[in-house]
Amino acid sequence: MGSLFRSETMCLAQLFLQSGTAYECLSALGEKGLVQFRDLNQNVSSFQRKFVGEVKRCEELERILAYLVQEINRADIPLPEGETSPPAPPLKQVLEMQEQLQKLEVELREVTKNKEKLRKNLLELIEYTHMLRVTKTFVKRNVEFEPTYEEFPPLENDSLLDYSCMQRLGAKLGFVSGLINQGKVEAFEKMLWRVCKGYTIVTYAELDEPLEDPETGEVIKWYVFLISFWGEQIGHKVKKICDCYHCHVYPYPNTAEERKEIQEGLNTRIQDLYTVLHKTEDYLRQVLCKAAESVYSHVIQVKKMKAIYHMLNMCSFDVTNKCLIAEVWCPEADLHELRRALEEGSRESGATIPSFMNTIPTKETPPTLIRTNKFTEGFQNIVDAYGVGSYREVNPALFTIITFPFLFAVMFGDFGHGFVMFLFALLLVLNENHPRLNQSQEIMRMFFNGRYILLLMGLFSVYTGLIYNDCFSKSVNLFGSGWSVSAMYSSSHTPAEQKKMGLWNDSIVRHNRVLQLDPSIPGVFQGPYPLGIDPIWNLATNRLTFLNSFKMKMSVILGIIHMTFGVILGIFNHLHFRKKFNIYLVSVPELLFMLCIFGYLIFMIVYKWLVYSAETSRVAPSILIEFINMFLFPASETNGLYSGQEHVQRLLLAVTALSVPVLFLGKPLFLLWLHNGRSCFGVSRSGYTLVRKDSEEEVSLLGSQDIEEGNNQIEDGYREMMCEEFNFGEILMTQVIHSIEYCLGCISNTASYLRLWALSLAHAQLSDVLWTMLVRVGLRVDTTYGVLLLLPVIALFAVLTIFILLIMEGLSAFLHAIRLHWVEFQNKFYVGAGTKFVPFSFRLLSSKFSDDVA
């Protein structure tokens, strides 16, 4: 897996690829994911690069495959996803695959077009039959009509819609029939009335069942209409209005025989269309099923091929245009794998001249590669969210694996809640290979990716819950309490002796609601509880006072240890980068400043715990007062914690006062001395720049031998340029800002760790409130209704516990633990100004069909 303590050692390699073997070599490199390519054509436009034509061909194949996937999904045909990823296609098969896909696309588009045309014709014929059926009742026709002309026909005896009546009036009657959308009926009728000025008669009838629109395919409600009009001009207006409202207009038969003939013809054509459409759909499904068998491999192959050509576009040609030159970052541990991949690519292509590589020196900072597995990946992501580590600096993720879940558990300490979280994470871990978990929604996928973080968070919460003796806000008496109540009660002593010794009698027990246990009385306190807090404190009225004191001191101790450990890790960075002067002029003063003030505070807390007992607790001095007096130098003598305390505190303050000017001025003055005294003796560095570019340390230390191996002489002009870039004022201001930030940060960061106490208190109180308001109420109900009430109460308690105490409180503790690591811990040693190593790997390509369709 590699080392988590530091990033992998990288080297810059130059690949010489023959033009005929470059594709196969990059295919082998992509399968192994060993190297990160550098773009050697940054000044060349994307449209002017050598392999832009091949990239366009791959994009065309992706378009065809996206169309195939869309049609397969529309036909509800399952898309098989292979367990193994097929390799990139050989160049000989690319043209053949392109030709097959293009033929398949043309065939599918033609069959789909014919199917849609048949379907549209079928829907139109079905609409026509419905229109004929409904309009049959609109107009009465006299089949055996013979026209007779009368000068004044009796209009009151005949209907206006009677065809013979219209003939007798001498007017030319026309009909327009069709279907219209239900939502357009009212507007359609108003438009006809206004345009035709009442010279039309419109009749409507709603269809019993909704029909599919031939144009859009949407199933909607339709109205059948029949418009009777007089005159050709009005007829033209009516037809234009029908077109405007997208009405489906069909010819209206003039006679009953014509209507019957049309109806029979429609039925025959509908039956024929059903048959043809069914055969077309069967053929289309067969074609799509055959295409679905190979579409997965084609999608993966085209993606790999496109990625290869993108990498080839980052290479440059030599002067003969027969060899491609690529520059890649590669871990030194994988150089033999890189050579083997080049040999495999050359062997597959059948080239006589193999491709080869060699390493080249560079002054550029390499990318950062930290190998992870499924367990460490989540913790590394937490660190990378703050910033990718600089090359070869100490990686905080190794220590975050323990400190992050532990600090979370300090704030979330509850045995019951931690066990539930542990079971949930264990369920995810045991089913991590289940395909539905990998393809779940975003929130569930987030829990799944952090399953090992949740597992350790739950496990550590079980431990801290045992220390706090909290299980769903209740204490668990596993080993028996170390306090004895019976030792406080005595009936054999006289009242004077009882009062003097502080013992209880019958009168005290009866008349006092609160009784106090005195640990100084023999037999009352028999010894500490074997694990965690004694369960008797759950019954005490001063429980919060005791737990607040304990958790506050614990938070300060954990915080100072955590920050001190961060400063010590900075020493490992200085040793690795060969900047030993930073150890003496930066790290040591920082440690002295931290330990002489806050380390001494830890000493006083632990000393008071160990030295003072229950008998001497009343005369024990206050740690807060003693710590304040350490800086105020009070004139009056204080009892103190131990003899000689005043001299020790003054010595610690003197060391603290001396460390501050060293921290402020030590490094700038040393660099100035180094620059002025050794500016004429410069050595060049081979390898990599391990500090930030243009930093003052790099400029001043070019003349020292404490950075990297290499003793090559540099040119005079380069040395003079480096000497001119040294700026003492800038170095001094940078160090002063860093020192002020550190000194003030020690105080603010120590106070920031009190969030461990605050969130632990809030979690315990929320658990207690939830128990008191729900479970206690259900348990106090009498036996008649208690059982019936207890079931919904427990269910509500479980739901609120999960959503409020586990999810909301867990998220709050998670965010605070992240803040403690990012701000209070990592800023002591972690720069996080690197760039992540992104290898050319086919495993990083998405294989989901949804991405291709999009």
MARRODREN-913616 format. One line per 10 residues: number of its first residue (from 1); their letters; for each residue x, y, z of C-alpha. Coordinates in pm, whole numbers, plus 50000, padded with zeros to 5 digits. Layout:
REM residues N
NUM	a	X/Y/Z; ... $
This chain:
REM residues 854
1	mgslfrsetm	50000/50000/50000; 50290/50234/50057; 50365/50461/50347; 50097/50680/50503; 50356/50881/50696; 50487/51059/50386; 50395/51074/50022; 50568/50849/49770; 50904/50949/49625; 50840/51068/49269 $
11	claqlflqsg	51063/51110/48968; 51020/51274/48630; 51055/51025/48345; 51081/51082/47972; 50912/50827/47746; 51026/50772/47389; 50737/50608/47202; 50756/50491/46843; 50469/50624/46632; 50344/50273/46556 $
21	tayeclsalg	50353/50156/46918; 50241/50470/47105; 49873/50366/47111; 49947/50017/47249; 50198/50149/47505; 49953/50404/47643; 49685/50136/47654; 49911/49925/47875; 49993/50227/48094; 49624/50312/48128 $
31	ekglvqfrdl	49542/49960/48248; 49805/49983/48523; 49759/50351/48619; 50123/50424/48696; 50204/50770/48560; 50071/51124/48537; 50134/51293/48201; 50260/51646/48167; 50124/51858/47883; 50411/51942/47649 $
41	nqnvssfqrk	50179/52134/47412; 50033/52395/47645; 50072/52669/47387; 49896/52467/47116; 49520/52500/47076; 49308/52188/47130; 49193/52205/46767; 49549/52216/46632; 49691/51911/46802; 49808/51603/46620 $
51	fvgevkrcee	49536/51355/46714; 49234/51586/46710; 49082/51384/46421; 49096/51062/46623; 48936/51240/46921; 48651/51360/46699; 48604/51005/46573; 48576/50882/46932; 48322/51154/47007; 48118/51043/46706 $
61	lerilaylvq	48126/50685/46833; 48018/50807/47177; 47724/50986/47016; 47617/50668/46835; 47650/50461/47151; 47452/50716/47350; 47175/50689/47091; 47182/50308/47114; 47165/50315/47494; 46874/50559/47478 $
71	einradiplp	46680/50333/47239; 46757/50022/47444; 46632/50191/47761; 46319/50308/47580; 46249/49947/47478; 46290/49832/47845; 46571/49595/47753; 46814/49528/48042; 47164/49658/47985; 47427/49403/48090 $
81	egetsppapp	47730/49539/48277; 48031/49314/48262; 48236/49242/48571; 48562/49278/48379; 48661/49583/48182; 48752/49507/47818; 49086/49645/47696; 49114/49930/47449; 49044/49807/47094; 49343/49750/46865 $
91	lkqvlemqeq	49379/50002/46585; 49290/49732/46330; 48947/49684/46489; 48859/50051/46532; 48748/50108/46171; 48555/49782/46171; 48378/49877/46496; 48302/50225/46361; 48152/50080/46044; 47936/49833/46238 $
101	lqklevelre	47805/50101/46472; 47726/50339/46187; 47535/50068/45998; 47347/49976/46312; 47257/50341/46374; 47128/50389/46019; 46922/50072/46042; 46780/50163/46381; 46690/50515/46272; 46516/50385/45960 $
111	vtknkeklrk	46321/50117/46148; 46233/50362/46425; 46121/50619/46171; 45898/50365/45996; 45759/50252/46328; 45673/50606/46429; 45513/50670/46091; 45302/50354/46118; 45206/50441/46472; 45105/50792/46371 $
121	nllelieyth	44890/50659/46084; 44727/50410/46320; 44639/50679/46572; 44497/50901/46300; 44277/50617/46169; 44156/50542/46523; 44068/50910/46568; 43883/50904/46234; 43671/50606/46341; 43580/50776/46669 $
131	mlrvtktfvk	43490/51094/46480; 43263/50905/46240; 43092/50724/46525; 43018/51039/46723; 42918/51269/46435; 42669/51013/46308; 42421/51148/46560; 42484/51517/46481; 42310/51562/46144; 41994/51397/46008 $
141	rnvefeptye	42020/51312/45642; 41750/51204/45409; 41904/50936/45194; 41627/50935/44930; 41612/51314/44900; 41496/51467/44577; 41518/51848/44569; 41191/52038/44542; 41197/52414/44541; 40938/52620/44722 $
151	efpplendsl	40931/52994/44737; 40847/53017/45105; 40913/52689/45290; 40761/52646/45636; 41076/52689/45850; 40904/52622/46178; 40842/52260/46081; 41200/52170/45977; 41533/52175/46157; 41794/52425/46050 $
161	ldyscmqrlg	42043/52143/46030; 41827/51947/45791; 42011/51917/45461; 41687/51939/45256; 41596/52261/45432; 41927/52418/45334; 41871/52312/44975; 41533/52477/44976; 41686/52798/45107; 41921/52794/44812 $
171	aklgfvsgli	42238/52812/45026; 42552/52600/44986; 42604/52414/45316; 42951/52279/45412; 43085/52070/45696; 43419/52056/45882; 43467/51779/46136; 43755/51667/46355; 43896/51648/46707; 44023/51922/46938 $
181	nqgkveafek	44202/51924/47272; 43972/51957/47572; 44144/52271/47701; 44100/52460/47373; 43725/52409/47323; 43604/52731/47483; 43858/52956/47309; 43794/52775/46979; 43419/52839/47000; 43468/53207/47082 $
191	mlwrvckgyt	43705/53253/46789; 43458/53091/46547; 43176/53316/46668; 43379/53637/46636; 43536/53561/46299; 43239/53400/46127; 42982/53640/46280; 42738/53365/46365; 42728/53201/46022; 42844/52871/46169 $
201	ivtyaeldep	42681/52608/46384; 42923/52415/46608; 42833/52089/46775; 43056/51915/47035; 43070/51580/47203; 43335/51449/47444; 43497/51115/47369; 43443/50846/47629; 43812/50753/47656; 44130/50960/47620 $
211	ledpetgevi	44337/50905/47306; 44708/50938/47234; 44812/51243/47037; 44975/51132/46708; 45215/51427/46716; 45334/51430/47079; 45235/51084/47204; 45061/51237/47507; 44736/51075/47625; 44473/51349/47661 $
221	kwyvflisfw	44097/51404/47651; 43948/51498/47312; 43627/51661/47190; 43469/51572/46855; 43329/51877/46675; 43113/51930/46365; 43098/52278/46212; 42820/52363/45964; 42873/52679/45759; 42733/52864/45462 $
231	geqighkvkk	42957/52991/45184; 43305/52919/45064; 43464/53226/45227; 43341/53127/45570; 43462/52773/45500; 43816/52901/45436; 43806/53096/45763; 43686/52792/45955; 43969/52577/45817; 44230/52839/45906 $
241	icdcyhchvy	44096/52862/46262; 44113/52481/46290; 44477/52489/46179; 44551/52766/46428; 44417/52559/46719; 44594/52241/46598; 44272/52056/46540; 44283/51714/46378; 44047/51765/46080; 43912/51467/45887 $
251	pypntaeerk	43685/51455/45574; 43315/51428/45646; 43107/51185/45431; 42810/51327/45244; 42592/51015/45241; 42525/50718/45465; 42661/50479/45202; 42985/50675/45187; 43008/50677/45565; 42960/50301/45579 $
261	eiqeglntri	43216/50244/45306; 43473/50463/45482; 43409/50286/45812; 43471/49943/45659; 43786/50064/45487; 43916/50212/45813; 43862/49889/46002; 44053/49691/45740; 44344/49935/45735; 44359/49944/46116 $
271	qdlytvlhkt	44388/49566/46131; 44663/49570/45867; 44851/49845/46052; 44833/49654/46379; 44988/49352/46210; 45265/49550/46037; 45338/49754/46350; 45363/49441/46564; 45612/49282/46322; 45813/49607/46306 $
281	edylrqvlck	45834/49624/46687; 45946/49260/46704; 46219/49323/46449; 46328/49641/46628; 46345/49457/46961; 46556/49183/46806; 46800/49440/46671; 46818/49620/47006; 46866/49295/47201; 47155/49203/46975 $
291	aaesvyshvi	47305/49552/47016; 47261/49538/47396; 47490/49236/47417; 47795/49432/47304; 47707/49791/47391; 47878/49775/47734; 48212/49663/47591; 48186/49920/47311; 48119/50203/47559; 48421/50111/47772 $
301	qvkkmkaiyh	48645/50062/47469; 48554/50398/47316; 48616/50575/47645; 48956/50415/47678; 49042/50496/47319; 48943/50860/47364; 49151/50884/47684; 49452/50742/47501; 49428/51003/47224; 49389/51280/47480 $
311	mlnmcsfdvt	49717/51169/47637; 49884/51143/47295; 49785/51504/47230; 49994/51598/47535; 50306/51442/47379; 50544/51612/47138; 50710/51475/46824; 51079/51469/46759; 51230/51638/46455; 51173/51329/46237 $
321	nkcliaevwc	50805/51296/46335; 50863/50925/46391; 50890/50924/46768; 50665/51070/47036; 50822/51216/47348; 50621/51224/47671; 50710/51344/48019; 50543/51171/48310; 50555/51178/48688; 50601/50827/48822 $
331	peadlhelrr	50663/50686/49172; 51014/50550/49199; 50874/50222/49331; 50680/50173/49005; 50961/50237/48757; 51007/49867/48686; 50631/49835/48622; 50655/50130/48384; 50934/49963/48185; 50734/49639/48177 $
341	aleegsresg	50425/49821/48046; 50628/49978/47765; 50768/49638/47673; 50416/49487/47665; 50289/49766/47441; 50581/49727/47200; 50532/49349/47194; 50158/49378/47118; 50215/49619/46832; 50484/49396/46681 $
351	atipsfmnti	50734/49682/46652; 51095/49602/46585; 51221/49906/46778; 51093/49902/47138; 50981/50210/47329; 51193/50305/47628; 51217/50558/47912; 51475/50735/48123; 51456/50958/48429; 51551/51324/48408 $
361	ptketpptli	51639/51569/48687; 51408/51862/48748; 51358/52150/48988; 50980/52138/48971; 50785/52017/49271; 50637/51673/49201; 50272/51589/49273; 50178/51420/49597; 50087/51050/49595; 49968/50876/49910 $
371	rtnkftegfq	49847/50523/49846; 49531/50430/50034; 49303/50133/50071; 48932/50113/50145; 49002/50161/50518; 49236/50461/50504; 49071/50634/50206; 48803/50806/50413; 49052/50952/50662; 49278/51067/50377 $
381	nivdaygvgs	48980/51244/50218; 48924/51437/50543; 49284/51564/50529; 49272/51636/50154; 48957/51844/50201; 49175/52087/50401; 49449/52079/50137; 49658/51826/49949; 49984/51777/50132; 50302/51929/50002 $
391	yrevnpalft	50550/51687/49850; 50707/51457/50113; 50575/51641/50417; 50427/51451/50712; 50078/51324/50635; 49828/51385/50919; 49594/51109/50794; 49801/50840/50968; 49730/50994/51309; 49379/51107/51214 $
401	iitfpflfav	49277/50739/51198; 49294/50734/51579; 49259/51096/51692; 48956/51183/51478; 48719/50909/51602; 48853/50955/51955; 48781/51329/51968; 48441/51260/51812; 48372/51002/52081; 48471/51245/52358 $
411	mfgdfghgfv	48188/51472/52238; 47949/51185/52158; 48024/50956/52454; 47727/50726/52506; 47749/50348/52514; 47403/50293/52364; 47428/50554/52088; 47781/50445/51998; 47675/50080/51979; 47388/50164/51742 $
421	mflfalllvl	47628/50361/51520; 47878/50075/51534; 47613/49821/51427; 47502/50043/51136; 47862/50084/51014; 47931/49712/51064; 47629/49632/50847; 47769/49855/50571; 48113/49697/50600; 47982/49341/50584 $
431	nenhprlnqs	47772/49424/50276; 48023/49652/50104; 48027/49437/49791; 47652/49465/49742; 47585/49636/49407; 47287/49837/49536; 47503/50013/49797; 47753/50123/49532; 47472/50263/49315; 47262/50415/49593 $
441	qeimrmffng	47155/50777/49626; 47390/51055/49723; 47324/51060/50099; 47341/50683/50135; 47656/50675/49920; 47812/50929/50154; 47749/50701/50452; 47880/50405/50253; 48206/50579/50156; 48267/50671/50521 $
451	ryilllmglf	48166/50332/50663; 48504/50269/50827; 48505/50617/50981; 48159/50546/51124; 48279/50208/51247; 48566/50358/51449; 48352/50650/51564; 48093/50408/51702; 48359/50186/51860; 48533/50477/52032 $
461	svytgliynd	48194/50614/52143; 48126/50280/52315; 48456/50320/52501; 48396/50681/52608; 48037/50586/52699; 48179/50328/52939; 48413/50594/53080; 48125/50841/53125; 47901/50551/53236; 47626/50671/53003 $
471	cfsksvnlfg	47390/50438/52818; 47091/50627/52675; 47149/50881/52959; 47135/50609/53227; 47425/50470/53431; 47512/50102/53435; 47626/49945/53761; 47862/49673/53642; 48107/49644/53931; 47916/49790/54224 $
481	sgwsvsamys	47950/50143/54356; 48253/50243/54560; 48038/50460/54787; 47854/50325/55092; 47549/50505/55226; 47518/50288/55539; 47850/50414/55674; 47701/50764/55700; 47422/50645/55933; 47488/50565/56296 $
491	sshtpaeqkk	47245/50524/56587; 47506/50421/56845; 47683/50757/56868; 47562/51043/57082; 47407/51348/56906; 47718/51552/56985; 47945/51288/56830; 47717/51256/56530; 47724/51631/56472; 48101/51645/56515 $
501	mglwndsivr	48162/51355/56275; 47892/51463/56028; 47696/51139/56059; 47324/51096/55992; 47056/51006/56242; 46685/50941/56219; 46596/51309/56244; 46838/51412/55967; 46714/51139/55737; 46348/51229/55794 $
511	hnrvlqldps	46373/51608/55767; 46631/51654/55486; 46546/51597/55122; 46915/51613/55020; 47183/51422/55208; 47555/51463/55150; 47809/51183/55158; 48140/51270/55321; 48427/51064/55175; 48652/51153/55469 $
521	ipgvfqgpyp	48440/50938/55702; 48578/50586/55719; 48380/50334/55516; 48192/50589/55302; 48432/50591/55006; 48574/50243/54957; 48778/50312/54642; 48739/50431/54284; 48508/50260/54038; 48710/50012/53823 $
531	lgidpiwnla	48604/50164/53488; 48482/50519/53438; 48244/50727/53648; 48085/50570/53956; 47713/50502/53887; 47614/50670/54213; 47679/51008/54050; 47371/50951/53835; 47163/50996/54153; 47357/51294/54291 $
541	tnrltflnsf	47217/51648/54273; 47566/51787/54213; 47623/51546/53922; 47659/51824/53665; 47908/52012/53881; 48126/51707/53918; 48106/51603/53550; 48166/51958/53425; 48484/51983/53630; 48602/51644/53509 $
551	kmkmsvilgi	48522/51700/53140; 48659/52054/53132; 48996/51946/53269; 48997/51643/53042; 48933/51867/52739; 49223/52096/52826; 49459/51802/52878; 49361/51635/52549; 49385/51963/52359; 49732/52054/52483 $
561	ihmtfgvilg	49863/51702/52414; 49711/51713/52065; 49867/52051/51979; 50205/51958/52128; 50206/51645/51916; 50145/51864/51608; 50449/52080/51692; 50662/51766/51735; 50554/51640/51392; 50683/51968/51248 $
571	ifnhlhfrkk	51030/51865/51369; 51012/51557/51144; 50939/51786/50848; 51244/52003/50926; 51464/51696/50960; 51347/51551/50631; 51390/51875/50437; 51729/51930/50602; 51640/52262/50758; 51779/52193/51103 $
581	fniylvsvpe	51793/52562/51189; 51409/52558/51197; 51423/52301/51476; 51635/52523/51704; 51489/52860/51602; 51122/52770/51549; 51013/52431/51685; 51203/52435/52015; 51084/52788/52111; 50730/52687/52018 $
591	llfmlcifgy	50750/52378/52238; 50897/52577/52527; 50624/52841/52498; 50353/52572/52490; 50489/52351/52767; 50604/52621/53008; 50254/52766/53023; 49996/52507/52925; 50209/52202/52999; 50252/52338/53349 $
601	lifmivykwl	49873/52373/53372; 49842/51999/53297; 50104/51929/53561; 49905/52122/53823; 49583/51937/53735; 49744/51593/53758; 49943/51687/54068; 49629/51799/54251; 49452/51476/54155; 49736/51262/54288 $
611	vysaetsrva	49844/51449/54601; 49522/51573/54761; 49281/51321/54909; 48932/51346/55054; 49072/51439/55397; 49283/51725/55259; 49047/51836/54981; 48909/52125/55184; 49251/52292/55204; 49346/52223/54842 $
621	psiliefinm	49418/52547/54650; 49229/52642/54336; 49416/52562/54016; 49259/52862/53843; 49377/53101/54113; 49724/52951/54117; 49750/52974/53738; 49644/53340/53739; 49885/53423/54023; 50164/53271/53815 $
631	flfpasetng	50144/53576/53585; 50046/53842/53844; 50323/53778/54104; 50100/53850/54406; 50263/54027/54700; 50093/53811/54960; 50213/53459/55016; 49982/53180/54895; 49965/52825/55019; 50050/52682/54678 $
641	lysgqehvqr	50036/52327/54557; 50388/52231/54658; 50695/52382/54816; 50913/52593/54591; 50622/52659/54354; 50700/53029/54324; 51058/52966/54206; 50949/52704/53953; 50681/52934/53811; 50923/53223/53778 $
651	lllavtalsv	51171/52997/53599; 50899/52883/53358; 50793/53242/53289; 51155/53339/53225; 51194/53054/52974; 50866/53159/52810; 50980/53522/52790; 51312/53418/52635; 51150/53188/52379; 50935/53468/52238 $
661	pvlflgkplf	51219/53690/52098; 51395/53379/51966; 51074/53281/51790; 51031/53632/51648; 51391/53714/51547; 51596/53395/51550; 51518/53264/51202; 51538/53602/51014; 51872/53692/51180; 52017/53349/51107 $
671	llwlhngrsc	51915/53370/50741; 52064/53720/50720; 52391/53598/50867; 52392/53300/50634; 52324/53522/50334; 52591/53777/50411; 52857/53535/50524; 52828/53261/50260; 52682/53432/49955; 52987/53357/49740 $
681	fgvsrsgytl	52981/52983/49800; 52680/52841/49628; 52593/52488/49544; 52326/52380/49305; 52066/52124/49396; 51983/51822/49192; 51642/51674/49235; 51335/51866/49341; 51247/52192/49507; 51121/52081/49845 $
691	vrkdseeevs	51017/52426/49964; 50778/52667/49803; 50902/52849/49497; 51066/53186/49559; 51063/53132/49935; 51319/53316/50143; 51464/52999/50290; 51542/52866/49943; 51714/53188/49843; 51928/53217/50153 $
701	llgsqdieeg	52011/52849/50177; 52139/52818/49823; 52478/52874/49976; 52445/52604/50244; 52483/52232/50226; 52177/52152/50439; 51908/52105/50179; 51976/51840/49919; 52263/51635/49787; 52449/51775/49490 $
711	nnqiedgyre	52760/51990/49464; 52746/52115/49108; 52859/52473/49063; 52597/52719/48944; 52660/52998/48701; 52761/53341/48824; 52461/53512/48673; 52217/53273/48839; 52393/53316/49175; 52380/53694/49145 $
721	mmceefnfge	52010/53681/49063; 51945/53466/49370; 52141/53703/49589; 51940/54000/49468; 51612/53827/49551; 51692/53797/49924; 51469/54037/50117; 51532/54055/50491; 51227/54274/50557; 50991/54029/50395 $
731	ilmtqvihsi	51142/53738/50587; 51115/53930/50915; 50749/54023/50857; 50659/53667/50763; 50820/53527/51078; 50666/53794/51302; 50319/53720/51165; 50373/53347/51214; 50499/53399/51569; 50211/53625/51669 $
741	eyclgcisnt	49964/53380/51520; 50123/53092/51710; 50145/53267/52048; 49788/53393/52036; 49674/53066/51881; 49805/52866/52175; 49557/53049/52397; 49263/53050/52156; 49323/52693/52041; 49338/52567/52398 $
751	asylrlwals	49006/52737/52464; 48874/52588/52141; 48926/52239/52278; 48666/52319/52545; 48412/52230/52275; 48485/51871/52376; 48336/51947/52715; 48049/52158/52580; 47926/51909/52321; 47962/51617/52561 $
761	lahaqlsdvl	47748/51807/52812; 47489/51896/52544; 47467/51536/52422; 47421/51401/52775; 47154/51659/52859; 46961/51597/52536; 46964/51224/52608; 46840/51287/52961; 46561/51518/52843; 46447/51266/52582 $
771	wtmlvrvglr	46437/50988/52841; 46253/51203/53096; 45986/51331/52856; 45910/50999/52687; 46021/50675/52848; 45977/50786/53208; 45622/50903/53132; 45540/50568/52971; 45684/50371/53261; 45488/50566/53524 $
781	vdttygvlll	45147/50482/53379; 44956/50208/53564; 44962/49850/53438; 44620/49869/53270; 44716/50120/53003; 45091/50118/53051; 45162/49830/52815; 44950/49982/52538; 45111/50322/52586; 45467/50191/52620 $
791	lpvialfavl	45488/50051/52267; 45426/50383/52080; 45637/50566/52339; 45934/50336/52277; 45885/50366/51901; 45882/50748/51924; 46185/50735/52154; 46373/50522/51897; 46284/50756/51609; 46386/51072/51798 $
801	tifillimeg	46704/50902/51920; 46806/50817/51565; 46721/51151/51403; 46817/51392/51683; 47085/51222/51891; 47249/51002/51630; 47217/51201/51306; 47197/51567/51416; 47420/51541/51724; 47652/51303/51540 $
811	lsaflhairl	47687/51548/51251; 47757/51831/51495; 48029/51633/51675; 48170/51524/51336; 48205/51884/51217; 48364/51998/51543; 48613/51710/51528; 48704/51815/51173; 48758/52172/51289; 48985/52061/51575 $
821	hwvefqnkfy	49201/51868/51329; 49213/52131/51056; 49263/52445/51266; 49411/52340/51599; 49620/52037/51498; 49723/52056/51133; 49826/52422/51130; 50114/52336/51365; 50301/52142/51097; 50091/52086/50783 $
831	vgagtkfvpf	50124/52321/50485; 49885/52145/50247; 50001/52336/49937; 50068/52039/49710; 49900/51904/49400; 49743/51561/49394; 49890/51287/49179; 49627/51201/48917; 49747/50900/48718; 49640/50810/48368 $
841	sfrllsskfs	49424/50515/48468; 49127/50352/48299; 48986/50272/48644; 48901/50640/48686; 48673/50631/48381; 48303/50604/48452; 48132/50290/48325; 47774/50396/48399; 47532/50406/48105; 47352/50708/48256 $
851	ddva	47664/50919/48209; 47684/50820/47845; 47323/50910/47774; 47371/51249/47939 $
